Amino acid sequence: MTTTAVKHTHQAIRKLGPYGYTSAVYCHPFTEENRAAHGGVEYREVCSCGYERRVLVNGGHREYGVWDESEAMRKAREERRRRQQERARRIAVFRAMSLAVGHRIGDDIVIASSATPETLADDPDAPVIVRLREDGWRDRKTTIGALYQAARDWQDGPADDPRTAIYTAIGRALP
């Protein structure tokens, strides 16, 4: 059960079901068991805030579960948390790379950007400058999103030289 601050009294605005009986739904000490309700059907009551609770019904007998997040709410919360963790990881990587002064990849590539690590993590259009040795170290402008996409698109490359994939990916992202 998720613990959250209740900002209103839950009220069923919609009922889903009926479903077949699977198990008791009470949660002591919040709700009471009513064995006479077991064996009937189960409904799900939905509140306007999105929370749901299970209710067993058998004739005139009812057993109520507790109000909790719906499956959709839980999935959305987990997805938000996953995106926040991924963003924090990208920011940490960009901070470690020190792109303001330029980050060297091997002996042949330097990547630089005046954008903050947070901007690089959030904005696919954040400007990035790539300097290649084979190009005379001249500035070649692109975006962090183009570098990401090129790296995602590049699947092949000789296994004996892991740098080949990054060199090729970066080359594809340049104008």
KEPAPA-368698 format. One record per residue (C-alpha): chain; residue number from 1; residue in three letters; x negated, z negated, y negated. Coordinates in nm, 2 decimals, padded with zeros to 4 digits. Each point is the difference from the previous one (the first is absolute). Layout:
BEGIN
<lumlo ch="A" i="NUM" aa="ALA" c1="X" c3="Z" c2="Y"/>
...
END
This chain:
BEGIN
<lumlo ch="A" i="1" aa="MET" c1="00.00" c3="00.00" c2="00.00"/>
<lumlo ch="A" i="2" aa="THR" c1="-00.13" c3="00.09" c2="-00.34"/>
<lumlo ch="A" i="3" aa="THR" c1="-00.01" c3="-00.28" c2="-00.26"/>
<lumlo ch="A" i="4" aa="THR" c1="00.11" c3="00.12" c2="-00.34"/>
<lumlo ch="A" i="5" aa="ALA" c1="00.16" c3="-00.16" c2="-00.31"/>
<lumlo ch="A" i="6" aa="VAL" c1="00.38" c3="00.06" c2="00.02"/>
<lumlo ch="A" i="7" aa="LYS" c1="00.12" c3="00.13" c2="-00.34"/>
<lumlo ch="A" i="8" aa="HIS" c1="00.36" c3="00.02" c2="00.11"/>
<lumlo ch="A" i="9" aa="THR" c1="00.24" c3="-00.10" c2="00.27"/>
<lumlo ch="A" i="10" aa="HIS" c1="00.00" c3="00.27" c2="00.27"/>
<lumlo ch="A" i="11" aa="GLN" c1="00.34" c3="00.17" c2="00.04"/>
<lumlo ch="A" i="12" aa="ALA" c1="00.08" c3="00.25" c2="00.27"/>
<lumlo ch="A" i="13" aa="ILE" c1="00.10" c3="00.33" c2="-00.17"/>
<lumlo ch="A" i="14" aa="ARG" c1="-00.02" c3="00.22" c2="00.31"/>
<lumlo ch="A" i="15" aa="LYS" c1="00.03" c3="-00.06" c2="00.37"/>
<lumlo ch="A" i="16" aa="LEU" c1="-00.19" c3="00.21" c2="00.26"/>
<lumlo ch="A" i="17" aa="GLY" c1="00.09" c3="00.01" c2="00.36"/>
<lumlo ch="A" i="18" aa="PRO" c1="00.14" c3="-00.10" c2="00.24"/>
<lumlo ch="A" i="19" aa="TYR" c1="-00.29" c3="-00.02" c2="00.23"/>
<lumlo ch="A" i="20" aa="GLY" c1="-00.02" c3="-00.15" c2="00.34"/>
<lumlo ch="A" i="21" aa="TYR" c1="-00.09" c3="-00.37" c2="00.04"/>
<lumlo ch="A" i="22" aa="THR" c1="-00.38" c3="-00.05" c2="00.06"/>
<lumlo ch="A" i="23" aa="SER" c1="-00.08" c3="-00.36" c2="-00.08"/>
<lumlo ch="A" i="24" aa="ALA" c1="00.09" c3="-00.30" c2="-00.21"/>
<lumlo ch="A" i="25" aa="VAL" c1="-00.05" c3="00.05" c2="-00.38"/>
<lumlo ch="A" i="26" aa="TYR" c1="00.01" c3="-00.35" c2="-00.13"/>
<lumlo ch="A" i="27" aa="CYS" c1="-00.32" c3="-00.15" c2="-00.16"/>
<lumlo ch="A" i="28" aa="HIS" c1="00.01" c3="-00.38" c2="00.01"/>
<lumlo ch="A" i="29" aa="PRO" c1="00.00" c3="-00.18" c2="-00.25"/>
<lumlo ch="A" i="30" aa="PHE" c1="00.13" c3="00.28" c2="-00.23"/>
<lumlo ch="A" i="31" aa="THR" c1="00.29" c3="00.10" c2="00.22"/>
<lumlo ch="A" i="32" aa="GLU" c1="00.18" c3="-00.15" c2="00.29"/>
<lumlo ch="A" i="33" aa="GLU" c1="00.04" c3="00.13" c2="00.35"/>
<lumlo ch="A" i="34" aa="ASN" c1="00.35" c3="00.09" c2="00.12"/>
<lumlo ch="A" i="35" aa="ARG" c1="-00.02" c3="00.07" c2="00.37"/>
<lumlo ch="A" i="36" aa="ALA" c1="00.36" c3="00.13" c2="00.00"/>
<lumlo ch="A" i="37" aa="ALA" c1="-00.11" c3="00.29" c2="-00.22"/>
<lumlo ch="A" i="38" aa="HIS" c1="-00.26" c3="00.11" c2="00.27"/>
<lumlo ch="A" i="39" aa="GLY" c1="00.10" c3="00.29" c2="00.22"/>
<lumlo ch="A" i="40" aa="GLY" c1="00.21" c3="00.18" c2="-00.26"/>
<lumlo ch="A" i="41" aa="VAL" c1="-00.14" c3="00.26" c2="-00.25"/>
<lumlo ch="A" i="42" aa="GLU" c1="-00.25" c3="-00.02" c2="-00.28"/>
<lumlo ch="A" i="43" aa="TYR" c1="00.03" c3="00.13" c2="-00.35"/>
<lumlo ch="A" i="44" aa="ARG" c1="-00.25" c3="00.02" c2="-00.28"/>
<lumlo ch="A" i="45" aa="GLU" c1="00.11" c3="-00.11" c2="-00.34"/>
<lumlo ch="A" i="46" aa="VAL" c1="-00.18" c3="00.16" c2="-00.30"/>
<lumlo ch="A" i="47" aa="CYS" c1="-00.03" c3="-00.16" c2="-00.34"/>
<lumlo ch="A" i="48" aa="SER" c1="-00.03" c3="00.19" c2="-00.33"/>
<lumlo ch="A" i="49" aa="CYS" c1="-00.37" c3="-00.11" c2="-00.02"/>
<lumlo ch="A" i="50" aa="GLY" c1="-00.08" c3="00.18" c2="00.33"/>
<lumlo ch="A" i="51" aa="TYR" c1="-00.03" c3="-00.31" c2="00.22"/>
<lumlo ch="A" i="52" aa="GLU" c1="00.18" c3="00.00" c2="00.33"/>
<lumlo ch="A" i="53" aa="ARG" c1="00.13" c3="-00.26" c2="00.25"/>
<lumlo ch="A" i="54" aa="ARG" c1="00.12" c3="00.02" c2="00.35"/>
<lumlo ch="A" i="55" aa="VAL" c1="00.35" c3="-00.13" c2="00.09"/>
<lumlo ch="A" i="56" aa="LEU" c1="00.13" c3="-00.05" c2="00.35"/>
<lumlo ch="A" i="57" aa="VAL" c1="00.38" c3="00.03" c2="00.04"/>
<lumlo ch="A" i="58" aa="ASN" c1="00.20" c3="-00.08" c2="00.31"/>
<lumlo ch="A" i="59" aa="GLY" c1="00.37" c3="-00.03" c2="-00.07"/>
<lumlo ch="A" i="60" aa="GLY" c1="00.04" c3="-00.25" c2="-00.29"/>
<lumlo ch="A" i="61" aa="HIS" c1="-00.35" c3="-00.15" c2="00.06"/>
<lumlo ch="A" i="62" aa="ARG" c1="-00.30" c3="00.09" c2="-00.22"/>
<lumlo ch="A" i="63" aa="GLU" c1="-00.37" c3="-00.09" c2="00.01"/>
<lumlo ch="A" i="64" aa="TYR" c1="-00.20" c3="00.09" c2="-00.31"/>
<lumlo ch="A" i="65" aa="GLY" c1="-00.37" c3="00.09" c2="-00.03"/>
<lumlo ch="A" i="66" aa="VAL" c1="-00.21" c3="-00.05" c2="-00.31"/>
<lumlo ch="A" i="67" aa="TRP" c1="-00.03" c3="00.25" c2="-00.28"/>
<lumlo ch="A" i="68" aa="ASP" c1="-00.33" c3="00.19" c2="00.02"/>
<lumlo ch="A" i="69" aa="GLU" c1="-00.16" c3="00.32" c2="-00.11"/>
<lumlo ch="A" i="70" aa="SER" c1="00.14" c3="00.32" c2="00.15"/>
<lumlo ch="A" i="71" aa="GLU" c1="-00.23" c3="00.22" c2="00.21"/>
<lumlo ch="A" i="72" aa="ALA" c1="-00.02" c3="00.25" c2="-00.29"/>
<lumlo ch="A" i="73" aa="MET" c1="-00.10" c3="-00.28" c2="-00.25"/>
<lumlo ch="A" i="74" aa="ARG" c1="-00.27" c3="-00.12" c2="00.24"/>
<lumlo ch="A" i="75" aa="LYS" c1="-00.14" c3="00.34" c2="00.05"/>
<lumlo ch="A" i="76" aa="ALA" c1="-00.01" c3="00.07" c2="-00.37"/>
<lumlo ch="A" i="77" aa="ARG" c1="-00.18" c3="-00.34" c2="-00.06"/>
<lumlo ch="A" i="78" aa="GLU" c1="-00.26" c3="00.08" c2="00.27"/>
<lumlo ch="A" i="79" aa="GLU" c1="-00.05" c3="00.35" c2="-00.15"/>
<lumlo ch="A" i="80" aa="ARG" c1="-00.05" c3="-00.15" c2="-00.35"/>
<lumlo ch="A" i="81" aa="ARG" c1="-00.25" c3="-00.25" c2="00.14"/>
<lumlo ch="A" i="82" aa="ARG" c1="-00.19" c3="00.28" c2="00.19"/>
<lumlo ch="A" i="83" aa="ARG" c1="-00.02" c3="00.21" c2="-00.32"/>
<lumlo ch="A" i="84" aa="GLN" c1="-00.12" c3="-00.30" c2="-00.20"/>
<lumlo ch="A" i="85" aa="GLN" c1="-00.27" c3="-00.07" c2="00.26"/>
<lumlo ch="A" i="86" aa="GLU" c1="-00.11" c3="00.36" c2="00.00"/>
<lumlo ch="A" i="87" aa="ARG" c1="-00.01" c3="00.01" c2="-00.38"/>
<lumlo ch="A" i="88" aa="ALA" c1="-00.21" c3="-00.32" c2="00.00"/>
<lumlo ch="A" i="89" aa="ARG" c1="-00.24" c3="00.16" c2="00.26"/>
<lumlo ch="A" i="90" aa="ARG" c1="-00.04" c3="00.32" c2="-00.21"/>
<lumlo ch="A" i="91" aa="ILE" c1="-00.06" c3="-00.21" c2="-00.32"/>
<lumlo ch="A" i="92" aa="ALA" c1="-00.27" c3="-00.20" c2="00.18"/>
<lumlo ch="A" i="93" aa="VAL" c1="-00.17" c3="00.32" c2="00.13"/>
<lumlo ch="A" i="94" aa="PHE" c1="00.01" c3="00.16" c2="-00.35"/>
<lumlo ch="A" i="95" aa="ARG" c1="-00.15" c3="-00.32" c2="-00.15"/>
<lumlo ch="A" i="96" aa="ALA" c1="-00.28" c3="00.00" c2="00.25"/>
<lumlo ch="A" i="97" aa="MET" c1="-00.07" c3="00.36" c2="-00.07"/>
<lumlo ch="A" i="98" aa="SER" c1="-00.06" c3="-00.06" c2="-00.37"/>
<lumlo ch="A" i="99" aa="LEU" c1="00.12" c3="00.35" c2="-00.10"/>
<lumlo ch="A" i="100" aa="ALA" c1="-00.06" c3="-00.07" c2="-00.36"/>
<lumlo ch="A" i="101" aa="VAL" c1="-00.37" c3="00.04" c2="00.06"/>
<lumlo ch="A" i="102" aa="GLY" c1="00.04" c3="00.25" c2="00.28"/>
<lumlo ch="A" i="103" aa="HIS" c1="00.01" c3="-00.06" c2="00.37"/>
<lumlo ch="A" i="104" aa="ARG" c1="-00.25" c3="00.19" c2="00.22"/>
<lumlo ch="A" i="105" aa="ILE" c1="00.11" c3="00.14" c2="00.34"/>
<lumlo ch="A" i="106" aa="GLY" c1="-00.31" c3="00.08" c2="00.20"/>
<lumlo ch="A" i="107" aa="ASP" c1="-00.26" c3="00.19" c2="-00.20"/>
<lumlo ch="A" i="108" aa="ASP" c1="00.22" c3="00.29" c2="-00.11"/>
<lumlo ch="A" i="109" aa="ILE" c1="00.32" c3="-00.13" c2="-00.17"/>
<lumlo ch="A" i="110" aa="VAL" c1="00.08" c3="-00.23" c2="-00.29"/>
<lumlo ch="A" i="111" aa="ILE" c1="00.35" c3="-00.10" c2="-00.08"/>
<lumlo ch="A" i="112" aa="ALA" c1="00.08" c3="-00.15" c2="-00.34"/>
<lumlo ch="A" i="113" aa="SER" c1="00.32" c3="-00.09" c2="-00.20"/>
<lumlo ch="A" i="114" aa="SER" c1="00.08" c3="-00.18" c2="-00.32"/>
<lumlo ch="A" i="115" aa="ALA" c1="00.33" c3="-00.12" c2="00.15"/>
<lumlo ch="A" i="116" aa="THR" c1="00.04" c3="-00.36" c2="00.10"/>
<lumlo ch="A" i="117" aa="PRO" c1="00.02" c3="-00.09" c2="00.38"/>
<lumlo ch="A" i="118" aa="GLU" c1="00.37" c3="-00.08" c2="-00.05"/>
<lumlo ch="A" i="119" aa="THR" c1="00.07" c3="00.34" c2="-00.15"/>
<lumlo ch="A" i="120" aa="LEU" c1="-00.20" c3="00.18" c2="00.27"/>
<lumlo ch="A" i="121" aa="ALA" c1="00.21" c3="-00.20" c2="00.26"/>
<lumlo ch="A" i="122" aa="ASP" c1="00.33" c3="00.08" c2="-00.16"/>
<lumlo ch="A" i="123" aa="ASP" c1="-00.02" c3="00.34" c2="-00.17"/>
<lumlo ch="A" i="124" aa="PRO" c1="-00.08" c3="00.31" c2="00.21"/>
<lumlo ch="A" i="125" aa="ASP" c1="-00.07" c3="00.18" c2="-00.33"/>
<lumlo ch="A" i="126" aa="ALA" c1="-00.28" c3="-00.24" c2="-00.10"/>
<lumlo ch="A" i="127" aa="PRO" c1="-00.30" c3="00.21" c2="-00.11"/>
<lumlo ch="A" i="128" aa="VAL" c1="-00.31" c3="00.01" c2="00.22"/>
<lumlo ch="A" i="129" aa="ILE" c1="-00.32" c3="00.18" c2="-00.06"/>
<lumlo ch="A" i="130" aa="VAL" c1="-00.20" c3="00.13" c2="00.29"/>
<lumlo ch="A" i="131" aa="ARG" c1="-00.37" c3="00.10" c2="-00.03"/>
<lumlo ch="A" i="132" aa="LEU" c1="-00.16" c3="00.20" c2="00.29"/>
<lumlo ch="A" i="133" aa="ARG" c1="-00.37" c3="00.04" c2="00.04"/>
<lumlo ch="A" i="134" aa="GLU" c1="00.05" c3="00.36" c2="00.12"/>
<lumlo ch="A" i="135" aa="ASP" c1="00.19" c3="00.07" c2="-00.32"/>
<lumlo ch="A" i="136" aa="GLY" c1="-00.28" c3="-00.13" c2="-00.23"/>
<lumlo ch="A" i="137" aa="TRP" c1="00.17" c3="-00.34" c2="-00.05"/>
<lumlo ch="A" i="138" aa="ARG" c1="00.25" c3="00.15" c2="-00.25"/>
<lumlo ch="A" i="139" aa="ASP" c1="00.33" c3="-00.18" c2="-00.06"/>
<lumlo ch="A" i="140" aa="ARG" c1="00.29" c3="00.14" c2="00.20"/>
<lumlo ch="A" i="141" aa="LYS" c1="00.34" c3="-00.15" c2="-00.10"/>
<lumlo ch="A" i="142" aa="THR" c1="00.27" c3="-00.08" c2="00.25"/>
<lumlo ch="A" i="143" aa="THR" c1="00.24" c3="-00.28" c2="00.08"/>
<lumlo ch="A" i="144" aa="ILE" c1="-00.01" c3="-00.29" c2="00.24"/>
<lumlo ch="A" i="145" aa="GLY" c1="00.32" c3="00.14" c2="00.16"/>
<lumlo ch="A" i="146" aa="ALA" c1="-00.17" c3="00.33" c2="00.07"/>
<lumlo ch="A" i="147" aa="LEU" c1="-00.29" c3="-00.18" c2="00.16"/>
<lumlo ch="A" i="148" aa="TYR" c1="00.24" c3="-00.20" c2="00.22"/>
<lumlo ch="A" i="149" aa="GLN" c1="00.20" c3="00.31" c2="00.10"/>
<lumlo ch="A" i="150" aa="ALA" c1="-00.31" c3="00.20" c2="00.09"/>
<lumlo ch="A" i="151" aa="ALA" c1="-00.14" c3="-00.28" c2="00.21"/>
<lumlo ch="A" i="152" aa="ARG" c1="00.34" c3="-00.03" c2="00.18"/>
<lumlo ch="A" i="153" aa="ASP" c1="00.01" c3="00.37" c2="00.06"/>
<lumlo ch="A" i="154" aa="TRP" c1="-00.35" c3="00.02" c2="00.14"/>
<lumlo ch="A" i="155" aa="GLN" c1="00.02" c3="-00.07" c2="00.37"/>
<lumlo ch="A" i="156" aa="ASP" c1="-00.30" c3="00.19" c2="00.15"/>
<lumlo ch="A" i="157" aa="GLY" c1="-00.37" c3="-00.02" c2="-00.05"/>
<lumlo ch="A" i="158" aa="PRO" c1="-00.30" c3="-00.05" c2="00.22"/>
<lumlo ch="A" i="159" aa="ALA" c1="00.00" c3="-00.34" c2="00.17"/>
<lumlo ch="A" i="160" aa="ASP" c1="-00.38" c3="-00.02" c2="-00.03"/>
<lumlo ch="A" i="161" aa="ASP" c1="00.01" c3="-00.01" c2="-00.39"/>
<lumlo ch="A" i="162" aa="PRO" c1="00.28" c3="-00.23" c2="-00.12"/>
<lumlo ch="A" i="163" aa="ARG" c1="-00.08" c3="00.09" c2="-00.36"/>
<lumlo ch="A" i="164" aa="THR" c1="00.11" c3="00.36" c2="00.06"/>
<lumlo ch="A" i="165" aa="ALA" c1="00.37" c3="-00.09" c2="-00.02"/>
<lumlo ch="A" i="166" aa="ILE" c1="-00.04" c3="-00.18" c2="-00.34"/>
<lumlo ch="A" i="167" aa="TYR" c1="-00.21" c3="00.28" c2="-00.15"/>
<lumlo ch="A" i="168" aa="THR" c1="00.25" c3="00.26" c2="00.11"/>
<lumlo ch="A" i="169" aa="ALA" c1="00.30" c3="-00.20" c2="-00.11"/>
<lumlo ch="A" i="170" aa="ILE" c1="-00.15" c3="-00.06" c2="-00.34"/>
<lumlo ch="A" i="171" aa="GLY" c1="-00.09" c3="00.37" c2="-00.04"/>
<lumlo ch="A" i="172" aa="ARG" c1="00.36" c3="00.09" c2="00.07"/>
<lumlo ch="A" i="173" aa="ALA" c1="00.13" c3="-00.23" c2="-00.27"/>
<lumlo ch="A" i="174" aa="LEU" c1="-00.21" c3="00.16" c2="-00.27"/>
<lumlo ch="A" i="175" aa="PRO" c1="00.12" c3="00.28" c2="-00.22"/>
END
